[in-house]
Amino acid sequence: GQNIDQPTEMTATEGAIVQINCTYQTSGFNGLFWYQQHAGEAPTFLSYNVLDGLEEKGRFSSFLSRSKGYSYLLLKELQMKDSASYLCAAMDSNYQLIWGAGTKLIIKP
Amino acid sequence: ETGVTQTPRHLVMGMTNKKSLKCEQHLGHNAMYWYKQSAKKPLELMFVYNFKEQTENNSVPSRFSPECPNSSHLFLHLHTLQPEDSALYLCASSQEVSTGYQPQHFGDGTRLSIL
């Protein structure tokens, strides 16, 4: 079956760095997406990886290892506004997104 | 502002009521999606429309009925729902249902409560 695993909840301190891991098992693979969702709001697109390696976008970076079925989202210089849920989704061979349950990130002062 | 607008934002209905959820996108996209989001569970894809044609129905009960009159509008008609249908219903759009890098853009959702 197809499956995405990510931690349910993480806590970090303002100004610090946090890494949110995601492992996936899909029938075929056409890329890995990360979304951010604040409570009561729409999920918003953060990043897309289809090749191995690190993609950097400001304070946020995303990493992919296709051989390990593994990705992470790295958030640097954490701000209080980064408190949100982070959703990992892998695209399978039919170009359908398989979603994780999301990681709730709590930022403390 | 994501370019995808959903109405209403909140809906409370009895099990025998009939109501509809509306989604409108202003992004010029050709694919639209309905998802169900329950607490601590992955997003569940319900329906997919590509160029107004339904391409996916993920074994959704018939009490949910989608309608896509054009590429900018999507409806979800609700009838005789069950308490377990209480959830956040998200609409999304993308350029089209095709290859690879096609990020989906989401609306803020309709929070549905079934009494």
gemmi code that builds the backbone of each chain (N, CA, C; Angstrom):
import gemmi

chains = {
    "A": [
        ("GLY", (0.821, -1.192, 0.000), (0.000, 0.000, 0.000), (0.857, 1.245, 0.000)),
        ("GLN", (0.229, 2.371, -0.209), (0.946, 3.639, -0.248), (0.831, 4.305, 1.121)),
        ("ASN", (1.916, 4.924, 1.563), (1.944, 5.444, 2.916), (2.945, 6.586, 3.063)),
        ("ILE", (2.560, 7.556, 3.892), (3.451, 8.654, 4.251), (3.534, 8.711, 5.775)),
        ("ASP", (4.753, 8.794, 6.313), (4.923, 8.916, 7.754), (5.646, 10.205, 8.089)),
        ("GLN", (5.109, 10.939, 9.032), (5.768, 12.128, 9.557), (5.358, 12.276, 11.019)),
        ("PRO", (6.208, 12.928, 11.838), (5.882, 13.044, 13.263), (4.599, 13.850, 13.452)),
        ("THR", (3.863, 13.513, 14.498), (2.591, 14.182, 14.760), (2.794, 15.614, 15.246)),
        ("GLU", (3.784, 15.796, 16.110), (3.981, 17.116, 16.707), (5.449, 17.335, 17.044)),
        ("MET", (5.913, 18.581, 16.898), (7.273, 18.943, 17.281), (7.237, 20.314, 17.951)),
        ("THR", (8.178, 20.527, 18.848), (8.298, 21.805, 19.534), (9.697, 22.341, 19.322)),
        ("ALA", (9.816, 23.644, 19.071), (11.120, 24.275, 18.876), (11.075, 25.687, 19.446)),
        ("THR", (12.254, 26.268, 19.571), (12.384, 27.585, 20.179), (12.576, 28.657, 19.101)),
        ("GLU", (12.003, 29.798, 19.318), (12.160, 30.930, 18.408), (13.647, 31.195, 18.148)),
        ("GLY", (14.001, 31.381, 16.879), (15.386, 31.635, 16.511), (16.206, 30.392, 16.219)),
        ("ALA", (15.680, 29.237, 16.578), (16.415, 27.975, 16.400), (16.158, 27.389, 15.012)),
        ("ILE", (16.645, 26.152, 14.816), (16.456, 25.401, 13.563), (15.676, 24.131, 13.885)),
        ("VAL", (14.775, 23.750, 13.004), (14.040, 22.496, 13.202), (13.974, 21.736, 11.882)),
        ("GLN", (14.037, 20.416, 11.977), (13.966, 19.546, 10.798), (12.764, 18.632, 10.943)),
        ("ILE", (11.871, 18.655, 9.976), (10.680, 17.808, 9.978), (10.879, 16.720, 8.936)),
        ("ASN", (10.874, 15.474, 9.392), (11.146, 14.337, 8.511), (9.873, 13.741, 7.927)),
        ("CYS", (10.035, 13.145, 6.768), (8.916, 12.488, 6.095), (9.459, 11.276, 5.345)),
        ("THR", (8.870, 10.112, 5.569), (9.209, 8.938, 4.775), (7.982, 8.520, 3.976)),
        ("TYR", (8.231, 8.002, 2.788), (7.111, 7.685, 1.910), (7.303, 6.339, 1.228)),
        ("GLN", (6.168, 5.716, 0.943), (6.136, 4.500, 0.130), (5.010, 4.683, -0.869)),
        ("THR", (5.348, 4.753, -2.137), (4.332, 4.965, -3.161), (4.564, 4.039, -4.344)),
        ("SER", (3.525, 3.844, -5.113), (3.633, 3.107, -6.366), (4.134, 4.080, -7.421)),
        ("GLY", (5.419, 4.031, -7.704), (6.020, 5.025, -8.572), (6.215, 6.336, -7.822)),
        ("PHE", (6.935, 7.251, -8.438), (7.230, 8.501, -7.746), (7.401, 9.621, -8.761)),
        ("ASN", (6.670, 10.709, -8.514), (6.775, 11.863, -9.401), (6.976, 13.153, -8.622)),
        ("GLY", (7.588, 13.057, -7.462), (7.920, 14.266, -6.732), (7.331, 14.304, -5.339)),
        ("LEU", (7.896, 15.167, -4.522), (7.524, 15.280, -3.112), (7.220, 16.753, -2.823)),
        ("PHE", (6.044, 17.000, -2.246), (5.603, 18.367, -1.949), (5.575, 18.594, -0.444)),
        ("TRP", (5.857, 19.807, -0.055), (5.632, 20.262, 1.319), (4.674, 21.462, 1.288)),
        ("TYR", (3.704, 21.418, 2.216), (2.743, 22.500, 2.379), (2.740, 22.948, 3.833)),
        ("GLN", (2.410, 24.208, 4.027), (2.220, 24.768, 5.367), (0.746, 25.094, 5.554)),
        ("GLN", (0.204, 24.749, 6.725), (-1.203, 25.053, 6.993), (-1.350, 25.660, 8.387)),
        ("HIS", (-1.679, 26.942, 8.448), (-2.014, 27.565, 9.720), (-3.433, 27.172, 10.095)),
        ("ALA", (-3.683, 27.148, 11.400), (-4.990, 26.727, 11.906), (-6.101, 27.556, 11.262)),
        ("GLY", (-7.106, 26.876, 10.730), (-8.246, 27.565, 10.135), (-7.992, 28.172, 8.772)),
        ("GLU", (-6.835, 27.859, 8.188), (-6.505, 28.448, 6.893), (-6.195, 27.367, 5.853)),
        ("ALA", (-6.012, 27.837, 4.606), (-5.706, 26.922, 3.511), (-4.281, 26.415, 3.599)),
        ("PRO", (-4.032, 25.168, 3.208), (-2.646, 24.734, 3.013), (-2.017, 25.577, 1.907)),
        ("THR", (-0.766, 25.995, 2.101), (-0.072, 26.767, 1.077), (1.209, 26.040, 0.679)),
        ("PHE", (1.492, 26.047, -0.596), (2.626, 25.336, -1.165), (3.942, 25.937, -0.691)),
        ("LEU", (4.860, 25.062, -0.253), (6.190, 25.503, 0.169), (7.277, 25.081, -0.806)),
        ("SER", (7.292, 23.771, -1.160), (8.406, 23.292, -1.968), (8.040, 22.025, -2.721)),
        ("TYR", (8.851, 21.734, -3.731), (8.702, 20.533, -4.537), (10.088, 19.994, -4.840)),
        ("ASN", (10.292, 18.705, -4.602), (11.547, 18.031, -4.940), (11.228, 16.813, -5.796)),
        ("VAL", (11.974, 16.654, -6.861), (11.841, 15.431, -7.659), (13.208, 14.773, -7.862)),
        ("LEU", (14.265, 15.558, -7.753), (15.621, 15.013, -7.831), (16.239, 14.996, -6.442)),
        ("ASP", (17.193, 14.088, -6.243), (17.881, 14.006, -4.961), (18.618, 15.309, -4.673)),
        ("GLY", (18.621, 15.659, -3.396), (19.395, 16.822, -3.007), (18.581, 17.836, -2.244)),
        ("LEU", (19.211, 18.962, -2.017), (18.645, 20.018, -1.184), (18.214, 21.204, -2.044)),
        ("GLU", (16.992, 21.668, -1.806), (16.475, 22.872, -2.459), (16.294, 23.929, -1.385)),
        ("GLU", (16.947, 25.064, -1.567), (16.863, 26.118, -0.565), (16.004, 27.266, -1.067)),
        ("LYS", (15.147, 27.744, -0.153), (14.257, 28.842, -0.498), (14.117, 29.735, 0.728)),
        ("GLY", (15.026, 30.678, 0.857), (15.003, 31.570, 2.008), (15.316, 30.822, 3.293)),
        ("ARG", (14.457, 30.972, 4.295), (14.674, 30.289, 5.571), (14.298, 28.809, 5.507)),
        ("PHE", (13.599, 28.419, 4.444), (13.127, 27.041, 4.333), (13.954, 26.283, 3.295)),
        ("SER", (14.280, 25.035, 3.610), (14.961, 24.155, 2.659), (14.272, 22.807, 2.681)),
        ("SER", (14.300, 22.116, 1.551), (13.726, 20.772, 1.499), (14.724, 19.838, 0.841)),
        ("PHE", (14.787, 18.628, 1.408), (15.762, 17.632, 0.965), (15.030, 16.374, 0.529)),
        ("LEU", (15.591, 15.699, -0.478), (15.000, 14.450, -0.953), (16.083, 13.402, -1.181)),
        ("SER", (15.797, 12.173, -0.737), (16.589, 11.004, -1.093), (15.623, 9.964, -1.652)),
        ("ARG", (15.645, 9.782, -2.945), (14.708, 8.843, -3.585), (15.033, 7.392, -3.216)),
        ("SER", (16.308, 7.081, -3.079), (16.685, 5.704, -2.770), (16.211, 5.306, -1.371)),
        ("LYS", (16.119, 6.274, -0.468), (15.682, 5.987, 0.899), (14.203, 6.289, 1.120)),
        ("GLY", (13.528, 6.841, 0.136), (12.125, 7.210, 0.318), (11.975, 8.206, 1.461)),
        ("TYR", (12.808, 9.233, 1.443), (12.936, 10.122, 2.603), (13.077, 11.569, 2.157)),
        ("SER", (12.418, 12.431, 2.910), (12.520, 13.862, 2.694), (12.523, 14.561, 4.042)),
        ("TYR", (13.075, 15.751, 4.067), (12.897, 16.594, 5.251), (12.718, 18.043, 4.849)),
        ("LEU", (12.052, 18.764, 5.732), (11.877, 20.203, 5.602), (12.669, 20.842, 6.734)),
        ("LEU", (13.554, 21.750, 6.379), (14.411, 22.413, 7.365), (13.993, 23.867, 7.487)),
        ("LEU", (13.669, 24.286, 8.683), (13.265, 25.666, 8.914), (14.313, 26.334, 9.804)),
        ("LYS", (14.900, 27.420, 9.320), (15.940, 28.125, 10.068), (15.386, 29.421, 10.659)),
        ("GLU", (16.097, 29.928, 11.656), (15.740, 31.223, 12.268), (14.236, 31.284, 12.539)),
        ("LEU", (13.769, 30.322, 13.293), (12.338, 30.163, 13.518), (11.698, 31.434, 14.074)),
        ("GLN", (10.512, 31.708, 13.551), (9.715, 32.830, 14.012), (8.389, 32.301, 14.538)),
        ("MET", (7.750, 33.089, 15.388), (6.490, 32.648, 15.984), (5.460, 32.332, 14.901)),
        ("LYS", (5.513, 33.058, 13.791), (4.541, 32.837, 12.719), (4.741, 31.497, 12.005)),
        ("ASP", (5.856, 30.804, 12.293), (6.086, 29.493, 11.690), (5.297, 28.394, 12.413)),
        ("SER", (4.651, 28.738, 13.505), (3.779, 27.776, 14.191), (2.629, 27.420, 13.254)),
        ("ALA", (2.584, 26.164, 12.861), (1.617, 25.706, 11.866), (1.754, 24.199, 11.726)),
        ("SER", (0.905, 23.620, 10.910), (1.085, 22.216, 10.534), (1.802, 22.160, 9.196)),
        ("TYR", (2.694, 21.179, 9.053), (3.451, 21.014, 7.823), (3.093, 19.655, 7.213)),
        ("LEU", (2.581, 19.709, 6.001), (2.065, 18.523, 5.324), (3.045, 18.054, 4.259)),
        ("CYS", (3.350, 16.775, 4.287), (4.206, 16.139, 3.295), (3.302, 15.344, 2.349)),
        ("ALA", (3.555, 15.422, 1.049), (2.739, 14.681, 0.079), (3.629, 14.193, -1.050)),
        ("ALA", (3.512, 12.911, -1.381), (4.273, 12.319, -2.478), (3.344, 12.063, -3.657)),
        ("MET", (3.838, 12.315, -4.848), (3.035, 12.095, -6.055), (3.376, 10.726, -6.631)),
        ("ASP", (2.352, 9.895, -6.847), (2.611, 8.531, -7.301), (2.651, 8.444, -8.824)),
        ("SER", (2.709, 7.242, -9.341), (2.857, 7.056, -10.786), (1.645, 7.548, -11.567)),
        ("ASN", (0.488, 7.673, -10.904), (-0.718, 8.201, -11.549), (-0.874, 9.699, -11.325)),
        ("TYR", (0.175, 10.338, -10.820), (0.184, 11.773, -10.548), (-0.846, 12.175, -9.505)),
        ("GLN", (-1.169, 11.231, -8.616), (-2.031, 11.540, -7.479), (-1.173, 11.820, -6.261)),
        ("LEU", (-1.608, 12.762, -5.432), (-0.868, 13.080, -4.214), (-1.302, 12.158, -3.086)),
        ("ILE", (-0.305, 11.547, -2.440), (-0.523, 10.748, -1.239), (-0.050, 11.609, -0.070)),
        ("TRP", (-0.956, 11.890, 0.866), (-0.677, 12.869, 1.913), (-0.319, 12.213, 3.242)),
        ("GLY", (0.567, 12.859, 3.979), (0.786, 12.519, 5.369), (-0.254, 13.222, 6.236)),
        ("ALA", (-0.296, 12.840, 7.507), (-1.279, 13.418, 8.422), (-0.868, 14.803, 8.922)),
        ("GLY", (0.374, 15.206, 8.606), (0.830, 16.536, 9.006), (1.594, 16.529, 10.320)),
        ("THR", (2.529, 17.458, 10.438), (3.294, 17.659, 11.666), (2.953, 19.025, 12.230)),
        ("LYS", (2.423, 19.033, 13.434), (2.103, 20.310, 14.091), (3.365, 20.836, 14.749)),
        ("LEU", (3.817, 21.989, 14.317), (5.025, 22.605, 14.859), (4.646, 23.728, 15.816)),
        ("ILE", (5.122, 23.606, 17.048), (4.865, 24.616, 18.076), (6.150, 25.367, 18.346)),
        ("ILE", (6.113, 26.690, 18.211), (7.285, 27.524, 18.458), (7.108, 28.233, 19.799)),
        ("LYS", (8.104, 28.082, 20.645), (8.060, 28.732, 21.964), (9.042, 29.887, 22.005)),
        ("PRO", (8.690, 30.949, 22.729), (9.589, 32.119, 22.812), (10.908, 31.775, 23.498)),
    ],
    "B": [
        ("GLU", (-4.669, 35.568, 0.487), (-5.563, 35.323, -0.646), (-4.904, 34.298, -1.582)),
        ("THR", (-5.507, 33.129, -1.662), (-4.889, 32.044, -2.442), (-5.411, 31.982, -3.862)),
        ("GLY", (-6.441, 32.746, -4.169), (-7.049, 32.668, -5.486), (-8.141, 31.620, -5.571)),
        ("VAL", (-8.379, 30.906, -4.466), (-9.442, 29.903, -4.421), (-10.363, 30.280, -3.259)),
        ("THR", (-11.626, 30.493, -3.556), (-12.589, 30.960, -2.567), (-13.647, 29.904, -2.315)),
        ("GLN", (-13.856, 29.588, -1.052), (-14.876, 28.598, -0.696), (-15.948, 29.256, 0.163)),
        ("THR", (-17.196, 28.901, -0.097), (-18.317, 29.351, 0.719), (-19.292, 28.208, 0.959)),
        ("PRO", (-19.951, 28.166, 2.121), (-19.674, 29.020, 3.283), (-18.402, 28.575, 4.006)),
        ("ARG", (-17.933, 29.358, 4.947), (-16.769, 28.947, 5.739), (-17.168, 27.947, 6.823)),
        ("HIS", (-18.370, 28.078, 7.316), (-18.879, 27.168, 8.345), (-20.298, 26.753, 7.968)),
        ("LEU", (-20.625, 25.496, 8.258), (-21.965, 24.989, 7.964), (-22.345, 23.954, 8.999)),
        ("VAL", (-23.504, 24.173, 9.612), (-24.068, 23.200, 10.542), (-25.368, 22.713, 9.935)),
        ("MET", (-25.512, 21.409, 9.827), (-26.720, 20.879, 9.223), (-27.156, 19.571, 9.887)),
        ("GLY", (-28.450, 19.321, 9.808), (-28.984, 18.068, 10.314), (-28.798, 16.971, 9.292)),
        ("MET", (-28.985, 15.747, 9.721), (-28.723, 14.606, 8.846), (-29.694, 14.524, 7.678)),
        ("THR", (-30.839, 15.164, 7.793), (-31.817, 15.069, 6.698), (-31.777, 16.275, 5.763)),
        ("ASN", (-30.928, 17.245, 6.060), (-30.869, 18.450, 5.229), (-30.163, 18.198, 3.900)),
        ("LYS", (-30.395, 19.135, 2.967), (-29.635, 19.188, 1.722), (-28.961, 20.547, 1.657)),
        ("LYS", (-27.669, 20.547, 1.419), (-26.927, 21.793, 1.296), (-25.868, 21.620, 0.213)),
        ("SER", (-25.257, 22.735, -0.184), (-24.187, 22.679, -1.176), (-23.012, 23.535, -0.746)),
        ("LEU", (-21.830, 23.047, -1.023), (-20.598, 23.808, -0.836), (-20.167, 24.343, -2.200)),
        ("LYS", (-19.616, 25.555, -2.170), (-19.205, 26.191, -3.422), (-17.726, 26.523, -3.389)),
        ("CYS", (-17.085, 26.365, -4.547), (-15.679, 26.708, -4.693), (-15.509, 27.460, -6.008)),
        ("GLU", (-14.735, 28.524, -5.970), (-14.458, 29.305, -7.171), (-12.969, 29.633, -7.208)),
        ("GLN", (-12.341, 29.428, -8.359), (-10.925, 29.766, -8.475), (-10.719, 30.827, -9.559)),
        ("HIS", (-9.792, 31.744, -9.249), (-9.509, 32.875, -10.139), (-8.094, 32.785, -10.687)),
        ("LEU", (-7.606, 31.566, -10.864), (-6.207, 31.355, -11.253), (-6.069, 30.875, -12.696)),
        ("GLY", (-7.176, 30.684, -13.381), (-7.113, 30.189, -14.751), (-6.733, 28.728, -14.859)),
        ("HIS", (-6.934, 27.991, -13.766), (-6.591, 26.569, -13.746), (-7.667, 25.725, -14.419)),
        ("ASN", (-7.272, 24.503, -14.789), (-8.201, 23.594, -15.466), (-8.567, 22.365, -14.655)),
        ("ALA", (-7.911, 22.183, -13.522), (-8.211, 21.034, -12.663), (-8.694, 21.525, -11.306)),
        ("MET", (-9.702, 20.852, -10.777), (-10.230, 21.196, -9.459), (-10.464, 19.929, -8.661)),
        ("TYR", (-10.317, 20.057, -7.334), (-10.324, 18.903, -6.440), (-11.185, 19.188, -5.200)),
        ("TRP", (-11.817, 18.130, -4.686), (-12.424, 18.178, -3.359), (-11.667, 17.216, -2.451)),
        ("TYR", (-11.295, 17.726, -1.258), (-10.649, 16.920, -0.233), (-11.469, 16.982, 1.060)),
        ("LYS", (-11.345, 15.919, 1.857), (-11.872, 15.908, 3.213), (-10.686, 15.890, 4.169)),
        ("GLN", (-10.705, 16.810, 5.151), (-9.633, 16.841, 6.147), (-10.226, 16.645, 7.536)),
        ("SER", (-9.873, 15.516, 8.156), (-10.293, 15.229, 9.531), (-9.086, 15.372, 10.437)),
        ("ALA", (-9.352, 15.664, 11.700), (-8.275, 15.917, 12.655), (-7.296, 14.742, 12.706)),
        ("LYS", (-6.010, 15.081, 12.598), (-4.918, 14.118, 12.740), (-4.937, 12.999, 11.697)),
        ("LYS", (-5.630, 13.249, 10.589), (-5.651, 12.269, 9.503), (-5.131, 12.912, 8.229)),
        ("PRO", (-4.610, 12.111, 7.299), (-4.183, 12.683, 6.013), (-5.363, 13.233, 5.218)),
        ("LEU", (-5.068, 14.175, 4.364), (-6.083, 14.647, 3.436), (-6.613, 13.472, 2.613)),
        ("GLU", (-7.938, 13.399, 2.497), (-8.562, 12.350, 1.693), (-9.086, 12.967, 0.403)),
        ("LEU", (-8.540, 12.519, -0.723), (-9.027, 13.001, -2.005), (-10.408, 12.405, -2.273)),
        ("MET", (-11.358, 13.273, -2.617), (-12.717, 12.801, -2.897), (-12.997, 12.767, -4.393)),
        ("PHE", (-12.841, 13.905, -5.036), (-13.179, 14.016, -6.459), (-12.145, 14.882, -7.163)),
        ("VAL", (-11.958, 14.573, -8.461), (-11.067, 15.364, -9.299), (-11.773, 15.664, -10.604)),
        ("TYR", (-11.682, 16.916, -11.044), (-12.180, 17.322, -12.347), (-11.027, 17.916, -13.146)),
        ("ASN", (-10.917, 17.504, -14.398), (-9.905, 18.031, -15.292), (-10.625, 18.522, -16.542)),
        ("PHE", (-10.511, 19.791, -16.850), (-11.246, 20.393, -17.978), (-12.735, 20.030, -17.903)),
        ("LYS", (-13.317, 20.184, -16.745), (-14.737, 19.977, -16.435), (-15.172, 18.514, -16.435)),
        ("GLU", (-14.273, 17.588, -16.732), (-14.628, 16.172, -16.740), (-14.150, 15.501, -15.455)),
        ("GLN", (-15.017, 14.728, -14.841), (-14.628, 14.031, -13.611), (-13.665, 12.909, -13.960)),
        ("THR", (-12.502, 12.943, -13.344), (-11.492, 11.923, -13.637), (-11.238, 11.006, -12.457)),
        ("GLU", (-11.755, 11.354, -11.298), (-11.486, 10.550, -10.115), (-12.666, 10.625, -9.156)),
        ("ASN", (-13.050, 9.463, -8.642), (-14.054, 9.378, -7.585), (-13.546, 8.297, -6.647)),
        ("ASN", (-12.970, 8.714, -5.542), (-12.305, 7.763, -4.663), (-13.282, 7.066, -3.724)),
        ("SER", (-14.168, 6.298, -4.314), (-15.120, 5.501, -3.525), (-15.867, 6.350, -2.504)),
        ("VAL", (-16.294, 7.503, -2.948), (-17.011, 8.412, -2.054), (-18.491, 8.013, -2.011)),
        ("PRO", (-19.101, 8.006, -0.827), (-20.533, 7.648, -0.742), (-21.395, 8.578, -1.592)),
        ("SER", (-22.494, 8.046, -2.070), (-23.356, 8.804, -2.984), (-24.049, 9.981, -2.316)),
        ("ARG", (-23.983, 10.081, -1.010), (-24.568, 11.251, -0.337), (-23.758, 12.519, -0.610)),
        ("PHE", (-22.568, 12.351, -1.207), (-21.774, 13.472, -1.700), (-21.859, 13.468, -3.224)),
        ("SER", (-22.276, 14.580, -3.806), (-22.437, 14.647, -5.249), (-21.740, 15.889, -5.785)),
        ("PRO", (-20.679, 15.733, -6.590), (-19.978, 16.898, -7.118), (-20.608, 17.416, -8.400)),
        ("GLU", (-20.329, 18.678, -8.678), (-20.782, 19.293, -9.928), (-19.745, 20.311, -10.351)),
        ("CYS", (-19.364, 20.267, -11.634), (-18.373, 21.198, -12.144), (-18.901, 21.819, -13.433)),
        ("PRO", (-19.628, 22.932, -13.340), (-20.239, 23.534, -14.536), (-19.228, 24.175, -15.486)),
        ("ASN", (-18.099, 24.602, -14.963), (-17.025, 25.166, -15.796), (-15.721, 25.059, -15.037)),
        ("SER", (-14.635, 25.414, -15.657), (-13.320, 25.199, -15.033), (-13.079, 26.077, -13.820)),
        ("SER", (-13.903, 27.090, -13.601), (-13.687, 28.002, -12.481), (-14.537, 27.683, -11.264)),
        ("HIS", (-15.557, 26.858, -11.434), (-16.505, 26.608, -10.349), (-16.648, 25.125, -10.069)),
        ("LEU", (-16.760, 24.828, -8.779), (-16.943, 23.448, -8.339), (-17.900, 23.459, -7.155)),
        ("PHE", (-18.839, 22.521, -7.170), (-19.804, 22.405, -6.085), (-19.723, 21.010, -5.483)),
        ("LEU", (-20.108, 20.942, -4.213), (-20.280, 19.639, -3.572), (-21.653, 19.642, -2.927)),
        ("HIS", (-22.559, 18.850, -3.494), (-23.925, 18.774, -2.977), (-23.990, 17.692, -1.902)),
        ("LEU", (-24.611, 18.061, -0.796), (-24.649, 17.187, 0.383), (-26.088, 16.780, 0.686)),
        ("HIS", (-26.292, 15.498, 0.966), (-27.653, 15.014, 1.211), (-27.613, 13.817, 2.142)),
        ("THR", (-28.387, 13.902, 3.215), (-28.508, 12.802, 4.183), (-27.140, 12.387, 4.724)),
        ("LEU", (-26.423, 13.367, 5.251), (-25.076, 13.076, 5.763), (-25.128, 12.408, 7.133)),
        ("GLN", (-23.997, 11.826, 7.510), (-23.843, 11.125, 8.775), (-22.921, 11.921, 9.701)),
        ("PRO", (-22.990, 11.694, 10.994), (-22.117, 12.432, 11.924), (-20.631, 12.305, 11.571)),
        ("GLU", (-20.210, 11.155, 11.036), (-18.786, 10.970, 10.708), (-18.350, 11.798, 9.497)),
        ("ASP", (-19.309, 12.454, 8.861), (-18.972, 13.332, 7.743), (-18.550, 14.719, 8.225)),
        ("SER", (-18.672, 14.976, 9.497), (-18.207, 16.255, 10.056), (-16.702, 16.352, 9.852)),
        ("ALA", (-16.263, 17.435, 9.196), (-14.845, 17.592, 8.853), (-14.658, 18.946, 8.182)),
        ("LEU", (-13.419, 19.217, 7.800), (-13.106, 20.385, 6.978), (-13.043, 19.917, 5.526)),
        ("TYR", (-13.804, 20.562, 4.670), (-13.809, 20.200, 3.249), (-13.046, 21.265, 2.477)),
        ("LEU", (-11.988, 20.806, 1.835), (-11.085, 21.711, 1.123), (-11.247, 21.548, -0.375)),
        ("CYS", (-11.249, 22.670, -1.043), (-11.236, 22.700, -2.503), (-9.835, 23.134, -2.940)),
        ("ALA", (-9.357, 22.589, -4.030), (-8.051, 22.970, -4.567), (-8.128, 23.037, -6.079)),
        ("SER", (-7.175, 23.751, -6.658), (-7.080, 23.786, -8.119), (-5.613, 23.703, -8.513)),
        ("SER", (-5.374, 23.240, -9.753), (-4.035, 23.237, -10.316), (-4.155, 23.475, -11.820)),
        ("GLN", (-3.030, 23.719, -12.457), (-3.066, 24.036, -13.881), (-3.834, 22.966, -14.662)),
        ("GLU", (-3.479, 21.728, -14.418), (-4.228, 20.593, -14.942), (-3.744, 19.339, -14.240)),
        ("VAL", (-4.491, 18.265, -14.421), (-4.071, 16.977, -13.865), (-3.154, 16.343, -14.890)),
        ("SER", (-1.877, 16.482, -14.683), (-0.963, 15.888, -15.660), (0.343, 15.545, -14.986)),
        ("THR", (1.414, 16.061, -15.490), (2.704, 15.551, -15.087), (3.382, 16.411, -14.043)),
        ("GLY", (3.959, 15.712, -13.055), (4.928, 16.318, -12.158), (4.557, 17.601, -11.447)),
        ("TYR", (5.342, 18.619, -11.673), (5.275, 19.837, -10.884), (4.014, 20.635, -11.175)),
        ("GLN", (2.965, 20.315, -10.428), (1.700, 21.021, -10.556), (1.178, 21.269, -9.155)),
        ("PRO", (1.731, 22.276, -8.437), (1.259, 22.507, -7.077), (-0.213, 22.843, -7.067)),
        ("GLN", (-0.895, 22.305, -6.085), (-2.304, 22.594, -5.916), (-2.450, 23.813, -5.000)),
        ("HIS", (-3.435, 24.651, -5.344), (-3.734, 25.850, -4.568), (-5.067, 25.622, -3.865)),
        ("PHE", (-5.066, 25.805, -2.563), (-6.221, 25.463, -1.749), (-7.022, 26.679, -1.312)),
        ("GLY", (-8.326, 26.450, -1.132), (-9.164, 27.409, -0.438), (-9.070, 27.204, 1.070)),
        ("ASP", (-9.706, 28.110, 1.829), (-9.659, 28.014, 3.292), (-10.563, 26.931, 3.857)),
        ("GLY", (-11.412, 26.358, 3.014), (-12.221, 25.237, 3.459), (-13.572, 25.627, 4.034)),
        ("THR", (-14.449, 24.646, 4.086), (-15.740, 24.768, 4.774), (-15.723, 23.812, 5.946)),
        ("ARG", (-15.914, 24.362, 7.144), (-15.985, 23.512, 8.336), (-17.427, 23.014, 8.465)),
        ("LEU", (-17.623, 21.729, 8.276), (-18.965, 21.128, 8.268), (-19.208, 20.351, 9.549)),
        ("SER", (-20.335, 20.649, 10.186), (-20.733, 19.923, 11.390), (-22.110, 19.316, 11.163)),
        ("ILE", (-22.217, 18.026, 11.392), (-23.484, 17.321, 11.214), (-24.073, 17.014, 12.591)),
        ("LEU", (-25.295, 17.482, 12.795), (-25.928, 17.265, 14.092), (-26.676, 15.938, 14.132)),
    ],
}
model = gemmi.Model(1)
for chain_id, residues in chains.items():
    chain = gemmi.Chain(chain_id)
    for i, (resn, *xyz) in enumerate(residues, 1):
        res = gemmi.Residue()
        res.name, res.seqid = resn, gemmi.SeqId(i, " ")
        for name, pos in zip(("N", "CA", "C"), xyz):
            atom = gemmi.Atom()
            atom.name, atom.element = name, gemmi.Element(name[0])
            atom.pos, atom.b_iso = gemmi.Position(*pos), 0.0
            res.add_atom(atom)
        chain.add_residue(res)
    model.add_chain(chain)
structure = gemmi.Structure()
structure.add_model(model)
structure.setup_entities()
